[in-house]
Amino acid sequence: MDAYDEDPGARPDPGGPARARLPEASPTDADSSADADSWADADASAQGRSPADADSSAGIHSPAGTDSRAGIQSPAGADPQAGAAAVRGAGSAAPGADAPVPPPAPRTGVAALSPRYQVAAALALAVVGVAACVHLLMVFLSLAPANTVTKQHGKAVEEWVFPEFEQNWKLFAPNPLQQNIAVQVRAVVRAKDGGLRTTGWTDLSAQDGAAIDGNLVPSHTQQNELRRAWDFFTAAHSTDNRPVGMRGSLSEQYLRRIVVMRLYRTYPADRDGVIQRVQIRSSTTNVQPPEWSRERVSDKPIYRVLPWWTVTSEEASGGVR
């Protein structure tokens, strides 16, 4: 019987002849299909894939319209190759997708200011820089040996440096100081009832020493203001307290202003009255040598007493005549 002959037992079609019976699979064809399956399984095992993956890659037992490699079912009638290409494109684009860009960090410092204020800040920094350079130059000229600049502009240098910014290099002298010098002061105060009274001696150097003792970061004022004022006075006066040179009067005013301000801290005017006159003295005591030394020096203080100075209203408030 021919393979395409009509099947007598087939159900007739309403509009046509009976359907043709398909050829039956022979045992040989079944064996061939089984062999193909076994070879596909072996190939998948060698490549580390499961038989199901091998079948899918080979296109065996894949339903129609299903992308065997991507595992995504395409619509009926769609091209499986086109669907697989679309899936591959989506998969390759996912790892390379652009990450969200973080917002820029906020600006800080001068950069956060508006352009107008940035210009103002730049000008202020420039002024500070120029002033610092001029100050360093003036201090250098005051310490440098006599030269052409100091001869022509020596007065301007002195007015800039003295007395607040004067430098003292005695620490590095061949014979450094070996004495303790204390500055003491007493005053005549007019009380609220109009009477006058004289205070006792106040040791201003001892007050500075107590403020410095145990302080890891003592202020420059506590360490040097009073000491440098006294050094400035002694350098500008003779041993009988007469001014020497042009800076004698300036050193008196500077020292008097400091002691008056310090006294008002100890004796407030609203409580004890107004200071009328002050008198200053220094107490110099030799530094005692160590116990193992055979050197012997006197431990008695030596006083240098200055005359009474009248205090003006400007000096009482911290100013200078």
VOSETI-722011 format. One record per residue (C-alpha): x, y, z. Coordinates in steps of 0.05 Angstrom, whole numbers. Layout:
N
{c1 X c2 Y c3 Z}
...
//
This chain:
321
{c1 0 c2 0 c3 0}
{c1 28 c2 67 c3 -19}
{c1 44 c2 115 c3 39}
{c1 0 c2 169 c3 11}
{c1 -59 c2 126 c3 -6}
{c1 -124 c2 143 c3 27}
{c1 -138 c2 109 c3 93}
{c1 -203 c2 70 c3 90}
{c1 -213 c2 78 c3 164}
{c1 -201 c2 153 c3 165}
{c1 -259 c2 199 c3 181}
{c1 -283 c2 234 c3 119}
{c1 -275 c2 309 c3 115}
{c1 -339 c2 347 c3 103}
{c1 -310 c2 384 c3 44}
{c1 -261 c2 335 c3 17}
{c1 -236 c2 264 c3 13}
{c1 -213 c2 223 c3 71}
{c1 -148 c2 244 c3 103}
{c1 -84 c2 210 c3 85}
{c1 -51 c2 168 c3 137}
{c1 18 c2 189 c3 156}
{c1 73 c2 138 c3 149}
{c1 87 c2 99 c3 212}
{c1 156 c2 104 c3 244}
{c1 197 c2 44 c3 233}
{c1 239 c2 12 c3 288}
{c1 301 c2 35 c3 253}
{c1 278 c2 108 c3 257}
{c1 263 c2 100 c3 331}
{c1 333 c2 73 c3 344}
{c1 363 c2 132 c3 306}
{c1 324 c2 181 c3 349}
{c1 346 c2 147 c3 413}
{c1 418 c2 148 c3 389}
{c1 413 c2 223 c3 375}
{c1 386 c2 234 c3 444}
{c1 442 c2 195 c3 477}
{c1 495 c2 232 c3 437}
{c1 464 c2 299 c3 456}
{c1 464 c2 279 c3 530}
{c1 537 c2 258 c3 526}
{c1 556 c2 323 c3 492}
{c1 520 c2 363 c3 546}
{c1 554 c2 325 c3 602}
{c1 623 c2 339 c3 571}
{c1 608 c2 414 c3 569}
{c1 580 c2 419 c3 639}
{c1 507 c2 427 c3 617}
{c1 446 c2 388 c3 633}
{c1 412 c2 346 c3 580}
{c1 354 c2 393 c3 580}
{c1 401 c2 451 c3 564}
{c1 433 c2 410 c3 509}
{c1 366 c2 395 c3 480}
{c1 347 c2 467 c3 483}
{c1 412 c2 489 c3 450}
{c1 405 c2 438 c3 396}
{c1 333 c2 456 c3 384}
{c1 308 c2 386 c3 404}
{c1 240 c2 380 c3 437}
{c1 233 c2 456 c3 437}
{c1 161 c2 481 c3 432}
{c1 145 c2 524 c3 373}
{c1 153 c2 598 c3 385}
{c1 200 c2 588 c3 445}
{c1 271 c2 615 c3 448}
{c1 308 c2 555 c3 473}
{c1 370 c2 594 c3 494}
{c1 338 c2 653 c3 530}
{c1 281 c2 614 c3 559}
{c1 232 c2 667 c3 537}
{c1 171 c2 648 c3 497}
{c1 159 c2 691 c3 436}
{c1 91 c2 706 c3 408}
{c1 62 c2 658 c3 358}
{c1 86 c2 672 c3 288}
{c1 146 c2 713 c3 312}
{c1 215 c2 700 c3 286}
{c1 253 c2 660 c3 340}
{c1 320 c2 688 c3 316}
{c1 295 c2 760 c3 320}
{c1 268 c2 748 c3 390}
{c1 334 c2 717 c3 412}
{c1 373 c2 776 c3 384}
{c1 327 c2 824 c3 423}
{c1 339 c2 785 c3 487}
{c1 414 c2 785 c3 476}
{c1 413 c2 860 c3 464}
{c1 374 c2 873 c3 528}
{c1 420 c2 828 c3 568}
{c1 483 c2 861 c3 542}
{c1 455 c2 931 c3 555}
{c1 436 c2 917 c3 627}
{c1 507 c2 911 c3 656}
{c1 531 c2 972 c3 618}
{c1 473 c2 1017 c3 637}
{c1 494 c2 1085 c3 664}
{c1 491 c2 1090 c3 740}
{c1 454 c2 1149 c3 770}
{c1 500 c2 1209 c3 774}
{c1 507 c2 1234 c3 847}
{c1 493 c2 1308 c3 858}
{c1 554 c2 1353 c3 861}
{c1 583 c2 1366 c3 930}
{c1 564 c2 1433 c3 961}
{c1 616 c2 1488 c3 957}
{c1 649 c2 1510 c3 1021}
{c1 694 c2 1566 c3 1044}
{c1 707 c2 1624 c3 998}
{c1 681 c2 1584 c3 938}
{c1 611 c2 1585 c3 969}
{c1 609 c2 1661 c3 967}
{c1 580 c2 1701 c3 911}
{c1 630 c2 1731 c3 861}
{c1 624 c2 1799 c3 894}
{c1 642 c2 1773 c3 963}
{c1 697 c2 1729 c3 934}
{c1 729 c2 1792 c3 906}
{c1 722 c2 1826 c3 974}
{c1 753 c2 1766 c3 1009}
{c1 811 c2 1765 c3 960}
{c1 824 c2 1839 c3 971}
{c1 822 c2 1830 c3 1047}
{c1 872 c2 1772 c3 1043}
{c1 917 c2 1814 c3 998}
{c1 916 c2 1872 c3 1048}
{c1 932 c2 1825 c3 1106}
{c1 989 c2 1794 c3 1067}
{c1 1019 c2 1861 c3 1049}
{c1 1013 c2 1885 c3 1121}
{c1 1047 c2 1822 c3 1147}
{c1 1104 c2 1831 c3 1097}
{c1 1113 c2 1904 c3 1116}
{c1 1114 c2 1886 c3 1190}
{c1 1166 c2 1832 c3 1181}
{c1 1209 c2 1880 c3 1140}
{c1 1204 c2 1934 c3 1194}
{c1 1224 c2 1885 c3 1249}
{c1 1282 c2 1860 c3 1207}
{c1 1307 c2 1931 c3 1196}
{c1 1302 c2 1946 c3 1270}
{c1 1347 c2 1886 c3 1286}
{c1 1395 c2 1893 c3 1227}
{c1 1460 c2 1931 c3 1233}
{c1 1462 c2 2003 c3 1210}
{c1 1453 c2 2008 c3 1135}
{c1 1430 c2 2057 c3 1082}
{c1 1356 c2 2042 c3 1092}
{c1 1358 c2 2050 c3 1168}
{c1 1398 c2 2115 c3 1161}
{c1 1346 c2 2145 c3 1115}
{c1 1283 c2 2115 c3 1146}
{c1 1305 c2 2099 c3 1217}
{c1 1252 c2 2143 c3 1249}
{c1 1196 c2 2109 c3 1210}
{c1 1222 c2 2041 c3 1231}
{c1 1226 c2 2061 c3 1304}
{c1 1155 c2 2090 c3 1303}
{c1 1129 c2 2025 c3 1274}
{c1 1167 c2 1976 c3 1320}
{c1 1174 c2 2012 c3 1386}
{c1 1150 c2 1999 c3 1438}
{c1 1100 c2 1943 c3 1426}
{c1 1141 c2 1902 c3 1375}
{c1 1211 c2 1910 c3 1402}
{c1 1253 c2 1847 c3 1399}
{c1 1300 c2 1822 c3 1453}
{c1 1355 c2 1772 c3 1438}
{c1 1388 c2 1769 c3 1507}
{c1 1370 c2 1695 c3 1513}
{c1 1424 c2 1680 c3 1461}
{c1 1475 c2 1729 c3 1489}
{c1 1543 c2 1702 c3 1510}
{c1 1526 c2 1719 c3 1583}
{c1 1451 c2 1710 c3 1592}
{c1 1413 c2 1741 c3 1650}
{c1 1419 c2 1704 c3 1716}
{c1 1373 c2 1748 c3 1757}
{c1 1299 c2 1751 c3 1774}
{c1 1271 c2 1820 c3 1764}
{c1 1203 c2 1836 c3 1793}
{c1 1165 c2 1900 c3 1777}
{c1 1124 c2 1928 c3 1835}
{c1 1078 c2 1989 c3 1839}
{c1 1039 c2 2029 c3 1889}
{c1 990 c2 2085 c3 1879}
{c1 957 c2 2145 c3 1911}
{c1 882 c2 2136 c3 1904}
{c1 828 c2 2189 c3 1914}
{c1 769 c2 2156 c3 1949}
{c1 696 c2 2172 c3 1938}
{c1 695 c2 2217 c3 1999}
{c1 752 c2 2259 c3 1971}
{c1 806 c2 2233 c3 2016}
{c1 873 c2 2207 c3 1991}
{c1 905 c2 2142 c3 2010}
{c1 968 c2 2105 c3 1989}
{c1 964 c2 2031 c3 1971}
{c1 1017 c2 1980 c3 1988}
{c1 1066 c2 1952 c3 1939}
{c1 1033 c2 1906 c3 1888}
{c1 1080 c2 1855 c3 1855}
{c1 1056 c2 1854 c3 1783}
{c1 1110 c2 1805 c3 1761}
{c1 1086 c2 1755 c3 1814}
{c1 1015 c2 1761 c3 1786}
{c1 1042 c2 1744 c3 1716}
{c1 1081 c2 1685 c3 1745}
{c1 1020 c2 1657 c3 1780}
{c1 980 c2 1663 c3 1715}
{c1 1034 c2 1626 c3 1676}
{c1 1048 c2 1572 c3 1727}
{c1 1013 c2 1508 c3 1705}
{c1 986 c2 1540 c3 1641}
{c1 1006 c2 1500 c3 1580}
{c1 992 c2 1557 c3 1532}
{c1 1004 c2 1623 c3 1570}
{c1 989 c2 1687 c3 1533}
{c1 1042 c2 1731 c3 1503}
{c1 1017 c2 1789 c3 1547}
{c1 1027 c2 1750 c3 1611}
{c1 1097 c2 1729 c3 1592}
{c1 1126 c2 1791 c3 1559}
{c1 1085 c2 1855 c3 1564}
{c1 1108 c2 1879 c3 1633}
{c1 1179 c2 1851 c3 1627}
{c1 1191 c2 1883 c3 1559}
{c1 1163 c2 1949 c3 1583}
{c1 1213 c2 1950 c3 1641}
{c1 1270 c2 1930 c3 1595}
{c1 1250 c2 1986 c3 1548}
{c1 1250 c2 2036 c3 1605}
{c1 1318 c2 2016 c3 1633}
{c1 1349 c2 2017 c3 1563}
{c1 1324 c2 2088 c3 1552}
{c1 1345 c2 2116 c3 1621}
{c1 1408 c2 2123 c3 1661}
{c1 1419 c2 2092 c3 1729}
{c1 1393 c2 2156 c3 1762}
{c1 1328 c2 2150 c3 1721}
{c1 1343 c2 2206 c3 1672}
{c1 1320 c2 2197 c3 1599}
{c1 1374 c2 2178 c3 1549}
{c1 1359 c2 2193 c3 1476}
{c1 1293 c2 2206 c3 1442}
{c1 1257 c2 2145 c3 1468}
{c1 1261 c2 2163 c3 1542}
{c1 1194 c2 2198 c3 1546}
{c1 1160 c2 2145 c3 1504}
{c1 1185 c2 2089 c3 1550}
{c1 1158 c2 2127 c3 1611}
{c1 1090 c2 2134 c3 1581}
{c1 1088 c2 2061 c3 1559}
{c1 1107 c2 2034 c3 1628}
{c1 1061 c2 2081 c3 1664}
{c1 1001 c2 2062 c3 1621}
{c1 1012 c2 1988 c3 1634}
{c1 1018 c2 1993 c3 1710}
{c1 956 c2 2038 c3 1714}
{c1 914 c2 1989 c3 1675}
{c1 940 c2 1932 c3 1718}
{c1 923 c2 1970 c3 1782}
{c1 852 c2 1983 c3 1760}
{c1 844 c2 1908 c3 1753}
{c1 866 c2 1900 c3 1825}
{c1 833 c2 1962 c3 1853}
{c1 771 c2 1979 c3 1810}
{c1 757 c2 2054 c3 1807}
{c1 683 c2 2045 c3 1822}
{c1 700 c2 2011 c3 1888}
{c1 766 c2 2041 c3 1912}
{c1 769 c2 2109 c3 1878}
{c1 810 c2 2141 c3 1822}
{c1 886 c2 2134 c3 1816}
{c1 922 c2 2200 c3 1821}
{c1 996 c2 2181 c3 1822}
{c1 1038 c2 2118 c3 1816}
{c1 1107 c2 2098 c3 1837}
{c1 1145 c2 2039 c3 1807}
{c1 1205 c2 2000 c3 1833}
{c1 1242 c2 1938 c3 1812}
{c1 1266 c2 1883 c3 1857}
{c1 1327 c2 1846 c3 1830}
{c1 1347 c2 1780 c3 1861}
{c1 1404 c2 1736 c3 1838}
{c1 1387 c2 1665 c3 1815}
{c1 1417 c2 1618 c3 1866}
{c1 1468 c2 1567 c3 1838}
{c1 1454 c2 1492 c3 1845}
{c1 1470 c2 1457 c3 1909}
{c1 1530 c2 1420 c3 1880}
{c1 1563 c2 1485 c3 1859}
{c1 1614 c2 1521 c3 1903}
{c1 1592 c2 1589 c3 1877}
{c1 1559 c2 1634 c3 1928}
{c1 1517 c2 1695 c3 1910}
{c1 1476 c2 1742 c3 1952}
{c1 1402 c2 1727 c3 1959}
{c1 1382 c2 1797 c3 1982}
{c1 1339 c2 1837 c3 1934}
{c1 1364 c2 1902 c3 1904}
{c1 1311 c2 1956 c3 1893}
{c1 1310 c2 2010 c3 1841}
{c1 1256 c2 2060 c3 1859}
{c1 1229 c2 2110 c3 1808}
{c1 1199 c2 2177 c3 1826}
{c1 1124 c2 2189 c3 1833}
{c1 1088 c2 2199 c3 1766}
{c1 1023 c2 2237 c3 1759}
{c1 969 c2 2199 c3 1722}
{c1 927 c2 2236 c3 1671}
{c1 856 c2 2219 c3 1654}
{c1 877 c2 2191 c3 1586}
{c1 929 c2 2145 c3 1618}
{c1 879 c2 2123 c3 1670}
{c1 834 c2 2099 c3 1614}
{c1 891 c2 2064 c3 1578}
{c1 911 c2 2120 c3 1531}
{c1 977 c2 2157 c3 1523}
{c1 988 c2 2232 c3 1524}
//
